[in-house]
């Protein structure tokens, strides 16, 4: 059985696609592309697809991940192309590798987000960000299925910066000036989402954008403490694919 790991995007209007909607669209794409899927056992078999840490509905993303199990080997890049052609524009499969290591979900420990605040002056955003970063704790509230929950939104944030120009990778890009926030947040329990950080900015600095923020996940993976960046979670699989095996290494060292 071969396992393939894929990175896909949610762009433009497709950011409003729920996770369940994407699951249905992806399963249709698997059938359309005639992918030799492995299925679960039981009375209602399902294709073996593992989703990892999907972005909330309404947010764009450049870094969503899943893993599929196949009954026959396929070239990852050819499979990526077939699936990308079978999905609607905006749900784009942009990377594929053969799974050669374990624990993909364990490598998704942090996310980098971009938040576009239309109608907010960059100087106002910078002041709010400074107040948030200076605070030891920032308590926010969120409605859950068990009622209102209060938690600290500050401790999970490892980096928060304000800028005054838009990014070409952001969802719903525009040429108009506005405030751009770059946010790196650890995946903790309870999860701290970009809207929780916005609630925190409102709490500490009364920052209230006149329109909803356009939120895009730019990356997710392991957080590198030395560089302060979120690393590619598929890199270990690529490295394992190019690493020489023990037999190959021994043959290379053998005298001619």
SULBEL-V92880 format. One record per pair of residues at least 12 apart in sequence whose C-alpha atoms are under 10 Angstrom apart, sorted by the first residue. I is the first residue (numbers start at 1). J is the second residue. Records with the same first field share a line. If there is no record, write none. Layout:
I->J + J
//
This chain:
1->37 + 38 + 69 + 70 + 71 + 72 + 73
2->37 + 38 + 68 + 69 + 70 + 71 + 72 + 73 + 74 + 98 + 99 + 100
3->37 + 38 + 48 + 49 + 67 + 68 + 69 + 70 + 71 + 72 + 73 + 74 + 76 + 97 + 98 + 99 + 100
4->49 + 66 + 67 + 68 + 69 + 70 + 73 + 74 + 75 + 76 + 79 + 80 + 96 + 97 + 98 + 99 + 100
5->49 + 50 + 51 + 65 + 66 + 67 + 68 + 69 + 76 + 80 + 95 + 96 + 97 + 98 + 99 + 100 + 104 + 234 + 237
6->51 + 63 + 64 + 65 + 66 + 67 + 68 + 76 + 77 + 79 + 80 + 93 + 94 + 95 + 96 + 97 + 98 + 99 + 234
7->62 + 63 + 64 + 65 + 66 + 67 + 80 + 92 + 93 + 94 + 95 + 96 + 97 + 233 + 234
8->61 + 62 + 63 + 64 + 65 + 66 + 80 + 84 + 90 + 91 + 92 + 93 + 94 + 95 + 96
9->60 + 61 + 62 + 63 + 64 + 65 + 89 + 90 + 91 + 92 + 93 + 94 + 95 + 217 + 218
10->22 + 55 + 57 + 58 + 59 + 60 + 61 + 62 + 63 + 64 + 89 + 90 + 91 + 92 + 93 + 171 + 216 + 217
11->59 + 60 + 61 + 62 + 89 + 90 + 91 + 92 + 169 + 170 + 171 + 172 + 216
12->58 + 59 + 60 + 61 + 89 + 90 + 91 + 170 + 171 + 172 + 173
13->58 + 59 + 60 + 89 + 90 + 91 + 171 + 172
14->57 + 58 + 59 + 60 + 61 + 88 + 89 + 90 + 91
15->55 + 56 + 57 + 58 + 59 + 60 + 61 + 90 + 91 + 171 + 215 + 216
16->56 + 57 + 58 + 59 + 60
17->56 + 57 + 58 + 59 + 60 + 91
18->54 + 55 + 56 + 57 + 58 + 59
19->51 + 54 + 55 + 56 + 57
20->57
22->87 + 91
23->49 + 51
25->86 + 87 + 88 + 91
26->49 + 83 + 84 + 86 + 87 + 88 + 91
27->46 + 47 + 49 + 87
28->83 + 86 + 87
29->82 + 83 + 84 + 85 + 86 + 87 + 88
30->47 + 68 + 79 + 82 + 83 + 86 + 87
31->83 + 86
32->82 + 83 + 85 + 86 + 87
33->79 + 80 + 81 + 82 + 83 + 84 + 85 + 86 + 87
34->79 + 82 + 83
35->68 + 69 + 70 + 71 + 72 + 73 + 74 + 79 + 82 + 83
36->69 + 70 + 71 + 72 + 73 + 74
37->49 + 68 + 69 + 70 + 71 + 72
38->68 + 69 + 70 + 71 + 72
39->69 + 70 + 71
47->68 + 69 + 70
48->67 + 68 + 69 + 70
49->66 + 67 + 68 + 69 + 70
50->65 + 66 + 67 + 68 + 69 + 105
51->64 + 65 + 66 + 67 + 68 + 105
52->64 + 65 + 66 + 67 + 104 + 105 + 106 + 108
53->65 + 66 + 105 + 108 + 109 + 187 + 220
54->66
55->193 + 216 + 217
56->193 + 194
58->214 + 215 + 216
59->113 + 115 + 171 + 194 + 213 + 214 + 215 + 216 + 217
60->90 + 113 + 114 + 170 + 171 + 172 + 214 + 215 + 216 + 217 + 218
61->90 + 91 + 113 + 114 + 169 + 170 + 171 + 215 + 216 + 217 + 218 + 219 + 220
62->91 + 92 + 93 + 94 + 113 + 169 + 170 + 171 + 216 + 217 + 218 + 219 + 220
63->93 + 94 + 95 + 111 + 112 + 216 + 217 + 218 + 219 + 220 + 221 + 232 + 233
64->93 + 94 + 217 + 218 + 219 + 220
65->93 + 95 + 96 + 104 + 105 + 108 + 220 + 233 + 234
66->96 + 104 + 105
67->96 + 97 + 98 + 99 + 104 + 105
68->98 + 99
69->99
73->98
74->98
75->96 + 97 + 98
76->95 + 96 + 97 + 98 + 99
77->94 + 95 + 96 + 97 + 98
78->96
79->93 + 96 + 97
80->92 + 93 + 94 + 95 + 96 + 97
81->93 + 94 + 95 + 96
95->234
96->234 + 238
97->234 + 235 + 237 + 238 + 241
98->234 + 237 + 238 + 240 + 241
99->234 + 236 + 237 + 238 + 240 + 241
100->234 + 236 + 237 + 238 + 239 + 240 + 241
101->234 + 236 + 237 + 238 + 239 + 240 + 241
102->236 + 237
103->233
104->221 + 233 + 234 + 236 + 237
105->221 + 233
106->221 + 222 + 233
107->220 + 221 + 222 + 223 + 231 + 232 + 233 + 234 + 236
108->186 + 187 + 219 + 220 + 221 + 222 + 223 + 230 + 231 + 232 + 233
109->185 + 186 + 187 + 188 + 220 + 221 + 222 + 223 + 230 + 231 + 233
110->156 + 157 + 158 + 184 + 185 + 186 + 187 + 188 + 219 + 220 + 221 + 222 + 223 + 224 + 229 + 230 + 231
111->157 + 183 + 184 + 185 + 186 + 187 + 193 + 217 + 218 + 219 + 220 + 221 + 222 + 223 + 229 + 230 + 231
112->158 + 159 + 160 + 182 + 183 + 184 + 185 + 186 + 194 + 216 + 217 + 218 + 219 + 220 + 221 + 223 + 229 + 230
113->160 + 170 + 181 + 182 + 183 + 184 + 185 + 193 + 194 + 215 + 216 + 217 + 218 + 219 + 220
114->160 + 161 + 162 + 166 + 167 + 169 + 170 + 171 + 180 + 181 + 182 + 183 + 184 + 194 + 213 + 214 + 215 + 216 + 217 + 218 + 219
115->162 + 166 + 170 + 171 + 179 + 180 + 181 + 182 + 183 + 194 + 195 + 198 + 212 + 213 + 214 + 215 + 216 + 217
116->162 + 163 + 164 + 165 + 166 + 167 + 170 + 171 + 172 + 173 + 174 + 178 + 179 + 180 + 181 + 182 + 209 + 212 + 213 + 214 + 215 + 216
117->164 + 166 + 177 + 178 + 179 + 180 + 181 + 208 + 209 + 210 + 211 + 212 + 213 + 214 + 215
118->174 + 176 + 177 + 178 + 179 + 180 + 209 + 210 + 211 + 212 + 213 + 214
119->176 + 177 + 178 + 179 + 208 + 209 + 210 + 211 + 213
120->164 + 177 + 178 + 179 + 180 + 207 + 208 + 209 + 210 + 211
121->163 + 164 + 177 + 178 + 179 + 180 + 209
122->162 + 163 + 164 + 165 + 177 + 178 + 179 + 180 + 181
123->162 + 163 + 164 + 179
124->162 + 179 + 205 + 206 + 207
125->161 + 162 + 163 + 164 + 178 + 179 + 180 + 181 + 201 + 205 + 207 + 208 + 209
126->160 + 161 + 162 + 163 + 164 + 179 + 180 + 181
127->162 + 201 + 205 + 207
128->162 + 198 + 200 + 201 + 202 + 203 + 204 + 205 + 206 + 207
129->160 + 161 + 162 + 181 + 197 + 198 + 200 + 201 + 204 + 205 + 207
130->160 + 161 + 162 + 201 + 204 + 205
131->200 + 201 + 203 + 204 + 205
132->153 + 154 + 157 + 160 + 197 + 200 + 201 + 202 + 203 + 204 + 205
133->154 + 155 + 157 + 158 + 159 + 160 + 161 + 201 + 204
134->154 + 204
135->154 + 155 + 204
136->152 + 154 + 155
137->151 + 152 + 153 + 154 + 155 + 200
138->151 + 152 + 153 + 154 + 155 + 196 + 197 + 199 + 200 + 201 + 203 + 204
139->151 + 152 + 153 + 154 + 196 + 197 + 199 + 200 + 203 + 204
140->152 + 153 + 154 + 192 + 196 + 197 + 198 + 199 + 200 + 201 + 202 + 203
141->153 + 196 + 199 + 200
142->195 + 196 + 199
149->190
150->190
151->189 + 190 + 191 + 192 + 196
152->190 + 192 + 196 + 197 + 200
153->185 + 190 + 191 + 192 + 193 + 194 + 195 + 196 + 197 + 198 + 199 + 200 + 201
154->185 + 192 + 196 + 197 + 200
155->185 + 186 + 188 + 192
156->184 + 185 + 186 + 187 + 188 + 189 + 190 + 191 + 192 + 193 + 197
157->183 + 184 + 185 + 186 + 187 + 192 + 193 + 194 + 197
158->183 + 184 + 185 + 186 + 223 + 225 + 228 + 229
159->182 + 183 + 184 + 185 + 186 + 228 + 229
160->181 + 182 + 183 + 184 + 185 + 197
161->180 + 181 + 182 + 183 + 184
162->179 + 180 + 181 + 182 + 183
163->178 + 179 + 180 + 181 + 182
164->177 + 178 + 179 + 180 + 181
165->177 + 178 + 179 + 180 + 181
166->178 + 179 + 180 + 181
167->180
169->216 + 217 + 218
170->214 + 215 + 216 + 217 + 218
171->214 + 215 + 216 + 217 + 218
172->214 + 215 + 216
173->214
179->209
180->213 + 214 + 215
181->198 + 215
182->216 + 217 + 218
183->197 + 217 + 218
184->217 + 218 + 219 + 220 + 223 + 228 + 229 + 230
185->197 + 220 + 223 + 230
186->220 + 221 + 222 + 223 + 230
187->220 + 221 + 222
194->213 + 215 + 216 + 217
195->212 + 213 + 215
198->213
218->230
219->231 + 232 + 233
220->232 + 233
221->233 + 234
//
